[in-house]
Amino acid sequence: MNKSILTKREKEVFNLLIQNYTTKDIAKDLKISEKTVRNHISNTIQKLGVKSRAQAVIELLKLKEITL
């Protein structure tokens, strides 16, 4: 099995993002702060070398890290 490039939490955040959850919704759902949610998103964007959340989602789908 290939090791995921995302942490378990980053994957949870992006799985909620693709379901149209807001940063606030994700924070509430995962019982973490909005700042932590933004940090997870930011870290993922950096890991992937992309510029936006949308690009990150596209890359993660291509890499089969998340599924619709």
PyMOL Python script that loads the backbone (N, CA, C, O; Angstrom):
from pymol import cmd

cmd.read_pdbstr("""\
ATOM      1  N   MET A   1       0.842  -1.198   0.000  1.00  0.00           N
ATOM      2  CA  MET A   1       0.000   0.000   0.000  1.00  0.00           C
ATOM      3  C   MET A   1       0.881   1.253   0.000  1.00  0.00           C
ATOM      4  O   MET A   1       1.836   1.349   0.771  1.00  0.00           O
ATOM      5  N   ASN A   2       0.555   2.198  -0.861  1.00  0.00           N
ATOM      6  CA  ASN A   2       1.316   3.452  -0.902  1.00  0.00           C
ATOM      7  C   ASN A   2       0.996   4.314   0.305  1.00  0.00           C
ATOM      8  O   ASN A   2      -0.151   4.401   0.743  1.00  0.00           O
ATOM      9  N   LYS A   3       2.027   4.943   0.831  1.00  0.00           N
ATOM     10  CA  LYS A   3       1.814   5.841   1.964  1.00  0.00           C
ATOM     11  C   LYS A   3       1.186   7.138   1.456  1.00  0.00           C
ATOM     12  O   LYS A   3       1.623   7.708   0.456  1.00  0.00           O
ATOM     13  N   SER A   4       0.179   7.578   2.150  1.00  0.00           N
ATOM     14  CA  SER A   4      -0.505   8.810   1.786  1.00  0.00           C
ATOM     15  C   SER A   4       0.425  10.003   2.001  1.00  0.00           C
ATOM     16  O   SER A   4       1.234  10.012   2.929  1.00  0.00           O
ATOM     17  N   ILE A   5       0.299  11.005   1.137  1.00  0.00           N
ATOM     18  CA  ILE A   5       1.081  12.231   1.344  1.00  0.00           C
ATOM     19  C   ILE A   5       0.387  13.126   2.368  1.00  0.00           C
ATOM     20  O   ILE A   5       0.986  14.070   2.882  1.00  0.00           O
ATOM     21  N   LEU A   6      -0.866  12.827   2.658  1.00  0.00           N
ATOM     22  CA  LEU A   6      -1.623  13.617   3.626  1.00  0.00           C
ATOM     23  C   LEU A   6      -1.658  12.932   4.972  1.00  0.00           C
ATOM     24  O   LEU A   6      -1.594  11.707   5.067  1.00  0.00           O
ATOM     25  N   THR A   7      -1.762  13.747   6.022  1.00  0.00           N
ATOM     26  CA  THR A   7      -2.009  13.170   7.341  1.00  0.00           C
ATOM     27  C   THR A   7      -3.483  12.758   7.367  1.00  0.00           C
ATOM     28  O   THR A   7      -4.267  13.176   6.516  1.00  0.00           O
ATOM     29  N   LYS A   8      -3.842  11.953   8.330  1.00  0.00           N
ATOM     30  CA  LYS A   8      -5.237  11.525   8.480  1.00  0.00           C
ATOM     31  C   LYS A   8      -6.143  12.763   8.584  1.00  0.00           C
ATOM     32  O   LYS A   8      -7.208  12.811   7.969  1.00  0.00           O
ATOM     33  N   ARG A   9      -5.714  13.749   9.358  1.00  0.00           N
ATOM     34  CA  ARG A   9      -6.516  14.952   9.580  1.00  0.00           C
ATOM     35  C   ARG A   9      -6.659  15.786   8.303  1.00  0.00           C
ATOM     36  O   ARG A   9      -7.745  16.283   8.005  1.00  0.00           O
ATOM     37  N   GLU A  10      -5.574  15.938   7.556  1.00  0.00           N
ATOM     38  CA  GLU A  10      -5.643  16.699   6.300  1.00  0.00           C
ATOM     39  C   GLU A  10      -6.634  16.043   5.346  1.00  0.00           C
ATOM     40  O   GLU A  10      -7.401  16.719   4.660  1.00  0.00           O
ATOM     41  N   LYS A  11      -6.604  14.722   5.316  1.00  0.00           N
ATOM     42  CA  LYS A  11      -7.535  13.979   4.460  1.00  0.00           C
ATOM     43  C   LYS A  11      -8.975  14.224   4.912  1.00  0.00           C
ATOM     44  O   LYS A  11      -9.863  14.425   4.083  1.00  0.00           O
ATOM     45  N   GLU A  12      -9.205  14.208   6.224  1.00  0.00           N
ATOM     46  CA  GLU A  12     -10.554  14.476   6.754  1.00  0.00           C
ATOM     47  C   GLU A  12     -11.022  15.872   6.339  1.00  0.00           C
ATOM     48  O   GLU A  12     -12.167  16.052   5.924  1.00  0.00           O
ATOM     49  N   VAL A  13     -10.132  16.852   6.454  1.00  0.00           N
ATOM     50  CA  VAL A  13     -10.473  18.235   6.096  1.00  0.00           C
ATOM     51  C   VAL A  13     -10.868  18.315   4.621  1.00  0.00           C
ATOM     52  O   VAL A  13     -11.893  18.908   4.285  1.00  0.00           O
ATOM     53  N   PHE A  14     -10.058  17.720   3.742  1.00  0.00           N
ATOM     54  CA  PHE A  14     -10.360  17.803   2.307  1.00  0.00           C
ATOM     55  C   PHE A  14     -11.585  16.994   1.918  1.00  0.00           C
ATOM     56  O   PHE A  14     -12.305  17.368   0.992  1.00  0.00           O
ATOM     57  N   ASN A  15     -11.833  15.887   2.613  1.00  0.00           N
ATOM     58  CA  ASN A  15     -13.051  15.125   2.332  1.00  0.00           C
ATOM     59  C   ASN A  15     -14.293  15.944   2.676  1.00  0.00           C
ATOM     60  O   ASN A  15     -15.325  15.804   2.020  1.00  0.00           O
ATOM     61  N   LEU A  16     -14.204  16.790   3.690  1.00  0.00           N
ATOM     62  CA  LEU A  16     -15.335  17.661   4.035  1.00  0.00           C
ATOM     63  C   LEU A  16     -15.399  18.855   3.068  1.00  0.00           C
ATOM     64  O   LEU A  16     -16.484  19.293   2.684  1.00  0.00           O
ATOM     65  N   LEU A  17     -14.240  19.366   2.686  1.00  0.00           N
ATOM     66  CA  LEU A  17     -14.197  20.493   1.738  1.00  0.00           C
ATOM     67  C   LEU A  17     -14.920  20.143   0.439  1.00  0.00           C
ATOM     68  O   LEU A  17     -15.679  20.955  -0.089  1.00  0.00           O
ATOM     69  N   ILE A  18     -14.685  18.942  -0.075  1.00  0.00           N
ATOM     70  CA  ILE A  18     -15.317  18.570  -1.352  1.00  0.00           C
ATOM     71  C   ILE A  18     -16.815  18.309  -1.197  1.00  0.00           C
ATOM     72  O   ILE A  18     -17.533  18.143  -2.184  1.00  0.00           O
ATOM     73  N   GLN A  19     -17.276  18.276   0.055  1.00  0.00           N
ATOM     74  CA  GLN A  19     -18.728  18.164   0.281  1.00  0.00           C
ATOM     75  C   GLN A  19     -19.331  19.548   0.552  1.00  0.00           C
ATOM     76  O   GLN A  19     -20.426  19.672   1.101  1.00  0.00           O
ATOM     77  N   ASN A  20     -18.587  20.574   0.153  1.00  0.00           N
ATOM     78  CA  ASN A  20     -19.033  21.967   0.297  1.00  0.00           C
ATOM     79  C   ASN A  20     -19.145  22.459   1.734  1.00  0.00           C
ATOM     80  O   ASN A  20     -19.908  23.382   2.017  1.00  0.00           O
ATOM     81  N   TYR A  21     -18.400  21.857   2.630  1.00  0.00           N
ATOM     82  CA  TYR A  21     -18.349  22.351   4.008  1.00  0.00           C
ATOM     83  C   TYR A  21     -17.520  23.635   4.019  1.00  0.00           C
ATOM     84  O   TYR A  21     -16.553  23.763   3.268  1.00  0.00           O
ATOM     85  N   THR A  22     -17.901  24.574   4.867  1.00  0.00           N
ATOM     86  CA  THR A  22     -17.104  25.791   5.038  1.00  0.00           C
ATOM     87  C   THR A  22     -16.018  25.494   6.071  1.00  0.00           C
ATOM     88  O   THR A  22     -16.060  24.472   6.756  1.00  0.00           O
ATOM     89  N   THR A  23     -15.056  26.393   6.170  1.00  0.00           N
ATOM     90  CA  THR A  23     -14.004  26.259   7.183  1.00  0.00           C
ATOM     91  C   THR A  23     -14.644  26.136   8.566  1.00  0.00           C
ATOM     92  O   THR A  23     -14.228  25.319   9.387  1.00  0.00           O
ATOM     93  N   LYS A  24     -15.660  26.959   8.805  1.00  0.00           N
ATOM     94  CA  LYS A  24     -16.362  26.946  10.095  1.00  0.00           C
ATOM     95  C   LYS A  24     -17.046  25.594  10.345  1.00  0.00           C
ATOM     96  O   LYS A  24     -16.972  25.052  11.448  1.00  0.00           O
ATOM     97  N   ASP A  25     -17.714  25.052   9.310  1.00  0.00           N
ATOM     98  CA  ASP A  25     -18.386  23.746   9.427  1.00  0.00           C
ATOM     99  C   ASP A  25     -17.382  22.641   9.732  1.00  0.00           C
ATOM    100  O   ASP A  25     -17.621  21.780  10.579  1.00  0.00           O
ATOM    101  N   ILE A  26     -16.251  22.681   9.024  1.00  0.00           N
ATOM    102  CA  ILE A  26     -15.219  21.652   9.210  1.00  0.00           C
ATOM    103  C   ILE A  26     -14.686  21.710  10.640  1.00  0.00           C
ATOM    104  O   ILE A  26     -14.528  20.682  11.298  1.00  0.00           O
ATOM    105  N   ALA A  27     -14.413  22.920  11.108  1.00  0.00           N
ATOM    106  CA  ALA A  27     -13.896  23.106  12.474  1.00  0.00           C
ATOM    107  C   ALA A  27     -14.861  22.503  13.496  1.00  0.00           C
ATOM    108  O   ALA A  27     -14.456  21.786  14.411  1.00  0.00           O
ATOM    109  N   LYS A  28     -16.148  22.813  13.316  1.00  0.00           N
ATOM    110  CA  LYS A  28     -17.179  22.317  14.231  1.00  0.00           C
ATOM    111  C   LYS A  28     -17.254  20.783  14.173  1.00  0.00           C
ATOM    112  O   LYS A  28     -17.272  20.112  15.204  1.00  0.00           O
ATOM    113  N   ASP A  29     -17.297  20.257  12.971  1.00  0.00           N
ATOM    114  CA  ASP A  29     -17.426  18.821  12.734  1.00  0.00           C
ATOM    115  C   ASP A  29     -16.257  18.036  13.340  1.00  0.00           C
ATOM    116  O   ASP A  29     -16.457  16.984  13.947  1.00  0.00           O
ATOM    117  N   LEU A  30     -15.031  18.561  13.169  1.00  0.00           N
ATOM    118  CA  LEU A  30     -13.841  17.856  13.633  1.00  0.00           C
ATOM    119  C   LEU A  30     -13.406  18.292  15.044  1.00  0.00           C
ATOM    120  O   LEU A  30     -12.422  17.795  15.593  1.00  0.00           O
ATOM    121  N   LYS A  31     -14.170  19.231  15.605  1.00  0.00           N
ATOM    122  CA  LYS A  31     -13.874  19.755  16.952  1.00  0.00           C
ATOM    123  C   LYS A  31     -12.464  20.327  17.055  1.00  0.00           C
ATOM    124  O   LYS A  31     -11.722  20.040  17.995  1.00  0.00           O
ATOM    125  N   ILE A  32     -12.117  21.141  16.064  1.00  0.00           N
ATOM    126  CA  ILE A  32     -10.830  21.852  16.049  1.00  0.00           C
ATOM    127  C   ILE A  32     -11.125  23.318  15.701  1.00  0.00           C
ATOM    128  O   ILE A  32     -12.241  23.645  15.297  1.00  0.00           O
ATOM    129  N   SER A  33     -10.138  24.190  15.853  1.00  0.00           N
ATOM    130  CA  SER A  33     -10.381  25.608  15.554  1.00  0.00           C
ATOM    131  C   SER A  33     -10.345  25.865  14.046  1.00  0.00           C
ATOM    132  O   SER A  33      -9.779  25.082  13.284  1.00  0.00           O
ATOM    133  N   GLU A  34     -10.954  26.970  13.633  1.00  0.00           N
ATOM    134  CA  GLU A  34     -10.932  27.350  12.220  1.00  0.00           C
ATOM    135  C   GLU A  34      -9.495  27.584  11.765  1.00  0.00           C
ATOM    136  O   GLU A  34      -9.134  27.280  10.628  1.00  0.00           O
ATOM    137  N   LYS A  35      -8.689  28.123  12.661  1.00  0.00           N
ATOM    138  CA  LYS A  35      -7.275  28.366  12.316  1.00  0.00           C
ATOM    139  C   LYS A  35      -6.569  27.043  12.010  1.00  0.00           C
ATOM    140  O   LYS A  35      -5.772  26.962  11.076  1.00  0.00           O
ATOM    141  N   THR A  36      -6.866  26.012  12.797  1.00  0.00           N
ATOM    142  CA  THR A  36      -6.270  24.693  12.567  1.00  0.00           C
ATOM    143  C   THR A  36      -6.721  24.141  11.218  1.00  0.00           C
ATOM    144  O   THR A  36      -5.924  23.552  10.488  1.00  0.00           O
ATOM    145  N   VAL A  37      -7.993  24.329  10.888  1.00  0.00           N
ATOM    146  CA  VAL A  37      -8.507  23.882   9.582  1.00  0.00           C
ATOM    147  C   VAL A  37      -7.717  24.577   8.477  1.00  0.00           C
ATOM    148  O   VAL A  37      -7.251  23.934   7.536  1.00  0.00           O
ATOM    149  N   ARG A  38      -7.569  25.912   8.601  1.00  0.00           N
ATOM    150  CA  ARG A  38      -6.816  26.662   7.582  1.00  0.00           C
ATOM    151  C   ARG A  38      -5.371  26.200   7.496  1.00  0.00           C
ATOM    152  O   ARG A  38      -4.789  26.159   6.412  1.00  0.00           O
ATOM    153  N   ASN A  39      -4.785  25.847   8.657  1.00  0.00           N
ATOM    154  CA  ASN A  39      -3.402  25.336   8.655  1.00  0.00           C
ATOM    155  C   ASN A  39      -3.304  24.016   7.894  1.00  0.00           C
ATOM    156  O   ASN A  39      -2.370  23.816   7.118  1.00  0.00           O
ATOM    157  N   HIS A  40      -4.258  23.122   8.110  1.00  0.00           N
ATOM    158  CA  HIS A  40      -4.263  21.837   7.394  1.00  0.00           C
ATOM    159  C   HIS A  40      -4.366  22.072   5.884  1.00  0.00           C
ATOM    160  O   HIS A  40      -3.674  21.429   5.095  1.00  0.00           O
ATOM    161  N   ILE A  41      -5.237  22.999   5.499  1.00  0.00           N
ATOM    162  CA  ILE A  41      -5.423  23.296   4.076  1.00  0.00           C
ATOM    163  C   ILE A  41      -4.136  23.891   3.503  1.00  0.00           C
ATOM    164  O   ILE A  41      -3.673  23.496   2.433  1.00  0.00           O
ATOM    165  N   SER A  42      -3.577  24.839   4.232  1.00  0.00           N
ATOM    166  CA  SER A  42      -2.335  25.506   3.816  1.00  0.00           C
ATOM    167  C   SER A  42      -1.177  24.508   3.683  1.00  0.00           C
ATOM    168  O   SER A  42      -0.424  24.554   2.711  1.00  0.00           O
ATOM    169  N   ASN A  43      -1.041  23.611   4.658  1.00  0.00           N
ATOM    170  CA  ASN A  43       0.021  22.595   4.613  1.00  0.00           C
ATOM    171  C   ASN A  43      -0.136  21.699   3.391  1.00  0.00           C
ATOM    172  O   ASN A  43       0.843  21.357   2.727  1.00  0.00           O
ATOM    173  N   THR A  44      -1.374  21.325   3.106  1.00  0.00           N
ATOM    174  CA  THR A  44      -1.646  20.459   1.959  1.00  0.00           C
ATOM    175  C   THR A  44      -1.312  21.179   0.654  1.00  0.00           C
ATOM    176  O   THR A  44      -0.704  20.596  -0.243  1.00  0.00           O
ATOM    177  N   ILE A  45      -1.711  22.439   0.553  1.00  0.00           N
ATOM    178  CA  ILE A  45      -1.418  23.238  -0.637  1.00  0.00           C
ATOM    179  C   ILE A  45       0.102  23.303  -0.854  1.00  0.00           C
ATOM    180  O   ILE A  45       0.583  23.164  -1.979  1.00  0.00           O
ATOM    181  N   GLN A  46       0.847  23.514   0.236  1.00  0.00           N
ATOM    182  CA  GLN A  46       2.313  23.562   0.140  1.00  0.00           C
ATOM    183  C   GLN A  46       2.903  22.222  -0.286  1.00  0.00           C
ATOM    184  O   GLN A  46       3.782  22.173  -1.147  1.00  0.00           O
ATOM    185  N   LYS A  47       2.425  21.142   0.310  1.00  0.00           N
ATOM    186  CA  LYS A  47       2.922  19.803  -0.032  1.00  0.00           C
ATOM    187  C   LYS A  47       2.746  19.514  -1.515  1.00  0.00           C
ATOM    188  O   LYS A  47       3.607  18.907  -2.152  1.00  0.00           O
ATOM    189  N   LEU A  48       1.607  19.965  -2.056  1.00  0.00           N
ATOM    190  CA  LEU A  48       1.279  19.683  -3.455  1.00  0.00           C
ATOM    191  C   LEU A  48       1.911  20.679  -4.429  1.00  0.00           C
ATOM    192  O   LEU A  48       1.963  20.435  -5.635  1.00  0.00           O
ATOM    193  N   GLY A  49       2.382  21.789  -3.897  1.00  0.00           N
ATOM    194  CA  GLY A  49       2.973  22.817  -4.750  1.00  0.00           C
ATOM    195  C   GLY A  49       1.953  23.503  -5.644  1.00  0.00           C
ATOM    196  O   GLY A  49       2.255  23.872  -6.778  1.00  0.00           O
ATOM    197  N   VAL A  50       0.732  23.671  -5.118  1.00  0.00           N
ATOM    198  CA  VAL A  50      -0.322  24.352  -5.881  1.00  0.00           C
ATOM    199  C   VAL A  50      -0.625  25.697  -5.235  1.00  0.00           C
ATOM    200  O   VAL A  50      -0.062  26.037  -4.195  1.00  0.00           O
ATOM    201  N   LYS A  51      -1.527  26.464  -5.866  1.00  0.00           N
ATOM    202  CA  LYS A  51      -1.777  27.819  -5.396  1.00  0.00           C
ATOM    203  C   LYS A  51      -3.109  28.017  -4.655  1.00  0.00           C
ATOM    204  O   LYS A  51      -3.292  29.014  -3.957  1.00  0.00           O
ATOM    205  N   SER A  52      -4.028  27.066  -4.810  1.00  0.00           N
ATOM    206  CA  SER A  52      -5.354  27.278  -4.219  1.00  0.00           C
ATOM    207  C   SER A  52      -5.961  25.977  -3.707  1.00  0.00           C
ATOM    208  O   SER A  52      -5.486  24.880  -3.997  1.00  0.00           O
ATOM    209  N   ARG A  53      -7.028  26.146  -2.936  1.00  0.00           N
ATOM    210  CA  ARG A  53      -7.787  24.981  -2.445  1.00  0.00           C
ATOM    211  C   ARG A  53      -8.311  24.155  -3.615  1.00  0.00           C
ATOM    212  O   ARG A  53      -8.238  22.926  -3.622  1.00  0.00           O
ATOM    213  N   ALA A  54      -8.845  24.874  -4.607  1.00  0.00           N
ATOM    214  CA  ALA A  54      -9.431  24.181  -5.767  1.00  0.00           C
ATOM    215  C   ALA A  54      -8.378  23.334  -6.487  1.00  0.00           C
ATOM    216  O   ALA A  54      -8.636  22.186  -6.849  1.00  0.00           O
ATOM    217  N   GLN A  55      -7.201  23.905  -6.687  1.00  0.00           N
ATOM    218  CA  GLN A  55      -6.121  23.154  -7.339  1.00  0.00           C
ATOM    219  C   GLN A  55      -5.702  21.966  -6.475  1.00  0.00           C
ATOM    220  O   GLN A  55      -5.406  20.886  -6.988  1.00  0.00           O
ATOM    221  N   ALA A  56      -5.681  22.177  -5.168  1.00  0.00           N
ATOM    222  CA  ALA A  56      -5.327  21.090  -4.249  1.00  0.00           C
ATOM    223  C   ALA A  56      -6.325  19.944  -4.385  1.00  0.00           C
ATOM    224  O   ALA A  56      -5.936  18.777  -4.431  1.00  0.00           O
ATOM    225  N   VAL A  57      -7.606  20.278  -4.448  1.00  0.00           N
ATOM    226  CA  VAL A  57      -8.649  19.252  -4.588  1.00  0.00           C
ATOM    227  C   VAL A  57      -8.433  18.466  -5.880  1.00  0.00           C
ATOM    228  O   VAL A  57      -8.499  17.237  -5.877  1.00  0.00           O
ATOM    229  N   ILE A  58      -8.176  19.170  -6.983  1.00  0.00           N
ATOM    230  CA  ILE A  58      -7.958  18.512  -8.282  1.00  0.00           C
ATOM    231  C   ILE A  58      -6.768  17.555  -8.196  1.00  0.00           C
ATOM    232  O   ILE A  58      -6.853  16.409  -8.637  1.00  0.00           O
ATOM    233  N   GLU A  59      -5.666  18.029  -7.628  1.00  0.00           N
ATOM    234  CA  GLU A  59      -4.463  17.184  -7.482  1.00  0.00           C
ATOM    235  C   GLU A  59      -4.741  15.971  -6.601  1.00  0.00           C
ATOM    236  O   GLU A  59      -4.335  14.856  -6.928  1.00  0.00           O
ATOM    237  N   LEU A  60      -5.430  16.190  -5.489  1.00  0.00           N
ATOM    238  CA  LEU A  60      -5.716  15.088  -4.574  1.00  0.00           C
ATOM    239  C   LEU A  60      -6.612  14.039  -5.229  1.00  0.00           C
ATOM    240  O   LEU A  60      -6.464  12.843  -4.977  1.00  0.00           O
ATOM    241  N   LEU A  61      -7.534  14.489  -6.065  1.00  0.00           N
ATOM    242  CA  LEU A  61      -8.390  13.544  -6.796  1.00  0.00           C
ATOM    243  C   LEU A  61      -7.555  12.751  -7.790  1.00  0.00           C
ATOM    244  O   LEU A  61      -7.697  11.533  -7.906  1.00  0.00           O
ATOM    245  N   LYS A  62      -6.669  13.464  -8.517  1.00  0.00           N
ATOM    246  CA  LYS A  62      -5.782  12.793  -9.491  1.00  0.00           C
ATOM    247  C   LYS A  62      -4.910  11.749  -8.810  1.00  0.00           C
ATOM    248  O   LYS A  62      -4.700  10.654  -9.334  1.00  0.00           O
ATOM    249  N   LEU A  63      -4.400  12.111  -7.617  1.00  0.00           N
ATOM    250  CA  LEU A  63      -3.515  11.215  -6.878  1.00  0.00           C
ATOM    251  C   LEU A  63      -4.285  10.131  -6.117  1.00  0.00           C
ATOM    252  O   LEU A  63      -3.692   9.274  -5.462  1.00  0.00           O
ATOM    253  N   LYS A  64      -5.617  10.188  -6.219  1.00  0.00           N
ATOM    254  CA  LYS A  64      -6.497   9.250  -5.520  1.00  0.00           C
ATOM    255  C   LYS A  64      -6.325   9.325  -3.989  1.00  0.00           C
ATOM    256  O   LYS A  64      -6.510   8.334  -3.282  1.00  0.00           O
ATOM    257  N   GLU A  65      -5.970  10.512  -3.503  1.00  0.00           N
ATOM    258  CA  GLU A  65      -5.866  10.730  -2.057  1.00  0.00           C
ATOM    259  C   GLU A  65      -7.264  10.940  -1.465  1.00  0.00           C
ATOM    260  O   GLU A  65      -7.527  10.581  -0.318  1.00  0.00           O
ATOM    261  N   ILE A  66      -8.147  11.525  -2.268  1.00  0.00           N
ATOM    262  CA  ILE A  66      -9.538  11.706  -1.874  1.00  0.00           C
ATOM    263  C   ILE A  66     -10.406  11.252  -3.051  1.00  0.00           C
ATOM    264  O   ILE A  66      -9.943  11.217  -4.191  1.00  0.00           O
ATOM    265  N   THR A  67     -11.642  10.910  -2.775  1.00  0.00           N
ATOM    266  CA  THR A  67     -12.567  10.515  -3.846  1.00  0.00           C
ATOM    267  C   THR A  67     -13.874  11.249  -3.684  1.00  0.00           C
ATOM    268  O   THR A  67     -14.302  11.542  -2.568  1.00  0.00           O
ATOM    269  N   LEU A  68     -14.501  11.543  -4.795  1.00  0.00           N
ATOM    270  CA  LEU A  68     -15.794  12.245  -4.766  1.00  0.00           C
ATOM    271  C   LEU A  68     -16.907  11.280  -4.429  1.00  0.00           C
ATOM    272  O   LEU A  68     -18.069  11.679  -4.356  1.00  0.00           O
TER     273      LEU A  68
END
""", "prot")
cmd.dss("prot")
cmd.show_as("cartoon", "prot")
cmd.util.cbc("prot")
cmd.orient("prot")
